[in-house]
């Protein structure tokens, strides 16, 4: 019961600050302060920023409490899709001709290591010793 009360408290505080920020924006517009100069613009920006931060916190709290729906694919669908093997688009025999019997095909590890040159060992001179 303590954890439920905890998220209710946090959600209530977030709602309070969101409402106070909205009241500040409404007052800023209704009083004409918004059009009078930089003070009104900055007040509106601070109220919007405060409302946005507390709204994001409220969404996080509600998500952790399990009150918001889950978005995205369910985990069962993701696991089933990753377990299914992918079928090749073109058969391997059609992509390259058959190799002669006397030549063994190179493994992928050998092909990649042969393509990358190894750095040369540093040469030591009489002065460097």
N, C-alpha and C positions, 0 to 999 in steps of 0.2 A: 504494500500500500504506500510505502514511503516513496518509491520511485514514481508512481503515478502522480502523487502530490507534487513531486519535484518538477516534472515537466509541465504540470498545470500552473505552477507558480511562475516558471520561466515564460510560458506562453502568455500569461496575464501581464507580466511586466513588458513583454515585447508589444502586446496589443496597446498597452497604455502609452508607450512612447511613440508608436505609430500614430495613434489618435492625436497626441499632443503635437506631433510634427504636421499632421494634416490641418489642425486648427491654426498653427503658425502660418502655414501657406495661405489658408483662407483669409486670415487677418491681414497678411501682407498684401494680398490683392484688394481686399475690401477697403482698407485704409488708404490706398493710393501710394503706399510706400514703395511698391515695386517699380512704379514709373518715375519716382522722384530722384533716383540716383543709385549709386553703387551699394548703399546700405540695404536697400530693399532687394536688390539682386542677390547680394551675399546672404541675406536672411533666407530667401527662397532656396538658394543652393544648399545651405546648411540644413534646412528643414527636409529637403528632398533626400540629401545624403543620409541623414539620421533615420528617416522613414525607410529608406532602402536597406540599410544595415540591419535594422530591427526586423524588417519583413523577411530578409534572408535568414536571420536567426530563427524566426518563427517557423519558416518552412523546414529548416533542419530539425527543429524540435518535434514538429508534427510528423516528419518522416521517420525519425527514430522511435516515436511512439506508435508507429504503424497506422496512422490515420490517413496518410496520403497513399494513393495507388502507386504500385511499382511500374516504372516505365522501362521499355526495352523488352527483349525476348526473355521468356522464362529460362531458367537454368537447364531444365530438361531438354528444351529444344536446342540450346547451344551445345550441350554434351552430345546429343544425337547427331547433330550436324558435323561436329568435329570427329566423331567416331566412324562416320561413313567414309570409305575410301573413294578418292576421286578417280573417275574413269579417264584414261588417256583420250585426247581428242583425235589423234592420228595414230594408227598402229605403228609400232617401232620398226617393222620390216619395211614399211613404205617410206620412212624418212631417210635411211641411208642404205647403201648397197651392202651385201653380205661380204664379210672380210675373208680373204684367202685362208686356207687351213693352216698355212705355215706361219702366219702373223697372228700373234696373240693380241687381243684388244688391251689398250692401256686402261688402268683403273683411274677413276676420277681424281684420286689423291695424287697419283703420279703426274697426271696431266696438269694439274694446277701448280704443283711444286716445280715442274719443269718450266712453266711459263714465267714464273717469278724469279728473276736473277737474284742470287745471293750476294750480299755485300762483300767486297774484297777485304781481306785481313789487312790491318794497318802495317805499313812497312817500317821497320826500325832501322835507324841509321846510327852511325857511330856517335853523333852528337846527342841523340835521344836516349842513349843508355846511361 
